Amino acid sequence: MKPLRYLTFKTMKNRLREMVRKPSRLIYVIVLLALLVFTMIGGSHTGGNDMHHSMDGLVAIVLGFYTAMFIMVANAGFSRGGNIFNLSDATLLFTAPIRPQTILFYGLLRQMGTSLLVGFFLLFQYANLRNFYNITVFQMIALLILYGGVIFLGQVAAMMLYAFTSHDQRRQKLCRVVFTGIFALCGIWLAARCLPFGLEDIGARAVAETTGGFLYAVPVGGWLGLAAKGMLVGDWGLVIQGVGLCVLLTALLLWLLFRMEPDYYEDVLKSAEISYSAISAKKEGTMQEALPANIKVGKTGIRGGWGSSTFFHKHLLENRRSRKFILPGNSLLFAVIAVIFCLFTKDGGLLPTFLLATYLQLFSAMTTGRFNYELTRPYLYLVPEPALKKLLWALAETMPAMVLDALVVFLPVGVLLELGPAEILAAVLARISFGIVYLAADIAVERIWGGSAPRVLVLLMYLAISLVIMAPGVALALVGGLGWDFGAVGMLLLTVVGNLPASLLVLFLCRNLLECAELNNR
Amino acid sequence: MRDGVLRINQVTKKYGKTVANQNISFFVNDGEVAVLLGPNGAGKSTMIKCITGLLRFEGDIEICGKPNKSLEAKRMLGYIPEVPAVYDLLTVEEHLEFIRRAYRLEDDGYAQRLLERFELWEKKDKLGKELSKGMQQKLSICCALLPRPKVVVFDEPMVGLDPHAIRELKEVFRELKESGATVLISTHMIDSVEETWDVCHIMMNGAFAATRKRGESAEQSLEELFFAITEGGEGGVV
């Protein structure tokens, strides 16, 4: 155990030293911690809302969130396994005279630390949760620790699934069907219990069904949801039940891993190599994307484009081969959240849903499609075409996704709110215009910081620049709405009038992003 | 002597306080093969990237009399990067179609001839991600040569190629030279350019340590000169 202890402490020490050597990182860590302390102290002193919501609502949200996270993390086991070990571990530790069990234990403990770090941002929700559900700091930290448990178990499950299925495609398919089926059945069960009674009070019904008992049986998400409920209502019996089941599952998975696949090194080595090649490709400036194992080439030929527009046609072809749905997964999830939110806020009209959907869009829109991959290849810079033209055509493939995203959100919302065609169209156009705002902000961040800035700093700058770009549109809408009583359609269209020129101006100012590769630090 | 098809005038490139290239000037005439020779970290690739317009720099670089970042200059430049520039999801043939369309070139069969020459025609329906590194490098070379550039810049082109492809590439250097193209090759593999070089700049610490023209001196071979400079010995005949 000595060498592993040495490795752990030395790595931690070097990370801290690195942080001190790079003041920008230190500053943003300090700012983050300050914000967190401010949130926790501010939240604790909130006199807040005397009408706190029922704790069941929070339990339902937590259960859903934990389950979704577990599915996402464990599902990686069908493609590349977990990322518990990196290539240095695989090449140095696996060949060292240390027991595999000890190494696995070390990897899992380290993973636990990483999982907690990932969940750090949940703490920023403390003020909201305190306000709505009157939770304490202790309960918030407990929710975070349970979240760490979800990610940890997700990683162990991913490793197990990978070890069990990676050699046999038929077995992999079968396991995938069973894995997806279990969770899909739970979703179908919930829908079947809620939908037959109509849309009225569907939110309250969903909460009641989720916390009614059956869904606590769902592996990991449900169990830790039960533990979370115990923490929130002060029932330690529930905590022991939930955590106990997870401990048993962990023990079972590890036992299976040793029993069925005592030589887990080979599988871990494979996934470590995949991760390493992705990291080194990024360092070399040739970003790699996650592609399906078997790509169907289908019809060959780009079959369109001339000059700059060739990039657009190439992207369409690449998207077809990568078999990616036109909308990214998080866009669909956010659309569902917006529609559910609409059910609860029907009385407030379109505005509350539009605001929430636009806020969520901020996070789903942080994807410029194939543009970021394109930046790591030389052709976008070398092709003798005007830079702005190349920029616009290279981004054009995101337009169909933006239009579909707007329709997916506002068609059901329009039906629920019984809006007229003009209002739905205005909402769709306004959402597309905000999509373009976020796209322009993303390009501006790329232009200024490239791929080199810390992720959190990039996110903060992205937020700030988005606010600046959308300011004219929002101002116009407010003036039109408050000053001239333009109504919802007029206000939405005014945001479009403000957003589009502001976004195009930013794209124009960033056109030299493509004049030299160095401007995006790749 | 003419001013050169590729003209680099007092180019300095800094990364923060680190000087990667210090006040470099040289030119390459048409039909000439120039070589940037130097150990790792000498600044060869940085110089190449400045020429292709991928990096910012102080000074002037002209291609056929046009600033290197102008569209006219880009039209006349072919660049083969050290890391093969290949798209995972395009087939071999589609790479060439992409370049043809992006550069607004008519289909005159040159793409097929290039692929045949580099033994890629049989693999024309293979995806970029399915190719070995050597094949990817050959495809990258085909893409760069398709627009029939007047100036062709190679950055460590031999890395990852099999002996057959290396021989083919040497033949390409020779043909480009005969067709009047201007060729600049950055490499640390001296023997790979032994037969084709006309002028050789040996780089050390971001600057030219020596420049040798073919036939100028028979006292030292290129290899001897290179080691004399890079191993800290006498400066050699310049």
Interface residues (C-beta under 8 A of the other chain):
Chain A: E284 G285 T286 Q288 E289 L291 I295 V297 T300 G301 I302 G305 W306 G307 S308 T310 F311 H313 K314 L317 E318 R321 S322 R377 P378 Y379 Y381 L382 V383 P384 E385 P386 E515 C516 A517 E518 L519
Chain B: K49 T52 G53 L54 L55 R56 K69 L71 E72 K74 R75 L77 Y79 P81 V83 A85 Y87 D88 L89 L90 T91 E93 E94 E97 F98 I99 R101 A102 Y103 R104 D125 L127 K129 C143
